[in-house]
Amino acid sequence: MSETYKNKNILIVGGSNGLGLALAKAYLNKGAKVGVIARTLGSEGMESLLTNINFKFYKADVQNINEIQTAMKDFSDRIEMIFAVAGFYASRRDQIINLDEINQMIQVNFFGTYNTFLSGRDVMLAARGGHLVAISSMTALLYYPKATVYSATKRGVLNICEIFRNGYRDHNIRVTEVIPGYIDTKRLQFLNSQNPSPRPFILSVEEAATKIINELETGKERIIFPWQMYLLVRLISILPLFLQKTILGIKN
């Protein structure tokens, strides 16, 4: 247990499994009081936390700002750190993806982050400070032909971070954007027939959570990892269009 996090309130919006759950467990182990907002408990791992006196779970939908605000008010009137982790990803490209999946990605990835930040801003303004953290994706940095809707929504997350950072810096509200590469979540396993290992430089959720927590403690406004994946993305981004298509397997 770390004295750094003793009596600190940390709220994770979208933490019922995957990276959110790993962050919740890690901060509980460090001695923080942790709240999780999600539509469902999601996993046995989340259910096991319910007996921890420093943990609270709130059933709410990130698409409903009233539910988010109600949960935040119940959790604490002072929340040192709020994570916007909720995300949805569909594997098909934008020209054949169905409208329901498009809408879900926009609502969860973009508006879910916005609702979380807007609600967290109100709590932090009243408390005269705090730290907002959003999880984006390495794909947000890659401007390639026929980019997925997911990529666009995650670029939107970076824009939200910039808006809130510039707007509330003078109010002692810090904003950090986290841009990870591939993380071995259940969703990624599902989309890759339970075998996401061919994905380059993939990390476990525990490895990613540890990296994020350690980097946040240094005060960074932008956290990008792993560096190998970032280097690959930067390289692809500067290549001619026909080479980008070849590398990414785009035929048209």
N, C-alpha and C positions, 0 to 999 in steps of 0.2 A: 504494500500500500504506500502511495506517495502522498506526502504532506501537501504537495502542490495542488492536488485535486480534492483535498478534504473539504467537505461542505460546499463544493462547487456543483452547480446545477447544469447538466448537459442534456439537451433534448435532441433526439434524432428522429427526423420526420421521414418515414419510409424505412424502418429498421427491423422488420419482422423476419428477415432472412438475409443471406448474402453479406455484402459489405456492411450494411446497417447493423445487422446483428453482431458482426465481429467487432464493430466500433463500440457497441453497447457493452459487450462483455469486457472489452479491454479497459474501458473507462470505469466500469464497476470494480474491476480488479485493482485499479489505481486509487480507489476510494471515493470516486465521485458519486453524486446522486444522479441517476440516469432515468430519463423518460423516453419512451418510444411511442410514436404515433404511426399507426398503420391500419389498413382496412381489416386485416386478420392477424392472428397470432403467427400464422405462417409456418411454424416448425416446432418440433419438440425442443429445440434449443432455446427458443423464445419462452416456451411454457416453463422451462426449468428456472427461468429468472424470476418468475412471479413470486416466489417465496423470499426473495431478497428484499430486505426492508428498505434498501436504497434504490429500488427499481419500481417504476410505475409504467403501466401500459394503457394507452388510450386508443380506442377504436374510432378512427376517423378517416375520411377520404381527402387526399390532398387537393382534389378538385373543388372541395367545399370549404371556402375560407372561414365560414362561420364555425364549422366543426374544428378547424385548426386553432382558431382564436380561443374557443371554449377550452380546449385541451391545454393550451399554453397557460391560460389564466389559472386553471386548476393545479397545474404542475408547480408553478412558482411565480411570484411577482418579480423575481430576479433570476434570469437565466444567463449564465456566463457565455454559453456557446450553444448555437443552434445549427444543426446539420440539415441540409436539404439533400436527401439521398434517394428519394423515390424516383424510380425510372422504369420505362418500358421500352423494349426493343423488339422489332420484328425483322426477320432476316431478308425478306424480299426487297428488291429495289423499288424506287418510287413509281416507276412506270407500270408495275403490275400489282403493287400492294393494294389491299382493299381499304375502303374508306373508314371502316371501323378501326383498323389498326393505325391509320394516319391520325384519326381524331384522338385515339388513346395516347399516342406518342406526344402529340401537341399538348393535350390536356395535362398529362402526368409530368412529362419532362420539362416543358416550358412553364405552363401556368401553375403546376405543382410547386416549382421552385419559386415563382413569383409570389404565390400565396403564402408560402413559408417565410420568405424574406419580409413581405409586407406585414405579416402578423408578428414576426420576430422584431421588426423595427419598432413597433408600438411598445412592446415589452421593454426593449432596450432603451428607448428614449425616456421612458418613465424611470428606469433604473440608472440612467445616465451612463450607459455604456454596455458593451457586449461584443460578441464575435459571431458573425454569420459565415457559414461555410457551405459551399455548393459543390456537388460532384458533377463534373462534366465528363468529357471523354476525349481521348486522343484523336478520335475521328473528327472532332470539331475543328481541328487544326489542318485537316486535309481537304483542300478544295479540289476535288477530282470530278471528272465528268460523271453525270448521272448519280451524284452523291445521294445517299439515302435520306429519307425524311428524318431519321434518327440523328444523322449528322447535323442537319439544319437546326433541330431542336436543341442539340447540345451546344451549338454555336450561340443560340439564343440565351442559354444559361450563362455563357461568358459575358454577354451583353448586359444581362440582369446584374451580374456581379459588378460590372464597371459602373452602371448607373447608381447602384446603392453605395458603392465605395466613394464615388465622387460626391454624392448627395449627403452622406452622413458621416464623413470622416471627421468633420468638426464637432460632431456630437459624441465622439469617443466610441463609435461603432466601427469595428474592423470588419473587413470582408476578404475572404480567401476563396479562390477558385481552385479546385483539385482536378487535375487532368490526368487520369490514369490510362494505361494501356489495357491489355486484356486481363480480366480478373476471372478466376475460375468459379463462377456462380452457377447455381442450378439452372438459371435461364440460359446461360451460354452452353452448358452441357446439353440441355434440351434441344437447342438449335443446331448442335453439332453431333447429334446421335450419341450423346453421352461420352463423347471423346473430343474435348476441346484442346487436347495436348498439342496438335499441330499448330495452334495459334502461336505466333512468335512472342517470346519473352513473357509468357503468361505467369501470373502470380496467384497464389491462394488468397482467399479473403482475409486470412489472418496476417499474411505478409503485407497485403495492401493496407490493412488497418494500422498495423505497426508503423509502416512508412508514413502514413498520413499524420498520425499522432505525433511522431517524432519531428516531422517537418513543421507542423503547426506550432510546436513549442519554440521554433526558431523565429517566429513572427513573419513568415513569408506571406505575401499576398497571392502568389501563384505557385502551385506545387505540381510539377510534372514528373511522372515516372512511368516505367523505368527509362533511364536515359538512352538505352539502346533503341527502344521503340521510338522515342522522340527524334533521335538522329535519323532513323529510317523514314519517318514521316516528313521531316524537313527535306530529306533527299528527294523523295518522290514528288514533293510539292514543286520543286524547281526544275524537274525534268520536262522535256517537250511533251505535248499532249499525246502524241502517238505512243510514247514510251510509258506514260502513265496508264493508258488503256491496256497496253500489253501486260504490265506488271499486275494490274488490278483485274485482269481477265475480262475486260469490257470489249465486246465485239463490234459495237456500232459507234 
